[in-house]
Amino acid sequence: MNHFMKFFAVLFVLSLGTTISCTKNDPGPGGCAANFNYTAELQAEATALGNAASAYGQDPTTENCNAYKAAYQDYLDAAEDIKLCVPQADLAAYQQAIDDARDNLDALAC
């Protein structure tokens, strides 16, 4: 269950973006919209990841583990795709959270 605790910690860090969004005065590099919202941008991936984590937690088979890893990878890829909208002051912590999550994902053996 250690991986699940790490997953939820990373998910929390990445979802902090609901309070850190690009403003109208500063659309940010990459042309982020004034109403950019990390949670909304990552919603599909977060839902898929939550479903995969739940399935794996309830039935820890190799198949469910691989599905969980794939969903986790998709979520992290999507998080990387939107990092241009992360304010510069938060970018190091955001990237560190992604890097830590990738390390945890790599350590998960199915």
Stockholm file with secondary structure:
# STOCKHOLM 1.0

chainA/1-110         MNHFMKFFAVLFVLSLGTTISCTKNDPGPGGCAANFNYTAELQAEATALGNAASAYGQDPTTENCNAYKAAYQDYLDAAEDIKLCVPQADLAAYQQAIDDARDNLDALAC
#=GR chainA/1-110 SS CHHHHHHHHHHHHHHGGGTSCCCSSCCTTTTCCTTCCHHHHTHHHHHHHHHHHHHHHHSCCHHHHHHHHHHHHHHHHHHHHTGGGSCHHHHHHHHHHHHHHHHHHHHCCC
#=GC SS_cons         CHHHHHHHHHHHHHHGGGTSCCCSSCCTTTTCCTTCCHHHHTHHHHHHHHHHHHHHHHSCCHHHHHHHHHHHHHHHHHHHHTGGGSCHHHHHHHHHHHHHHHHHHHHCCC
//
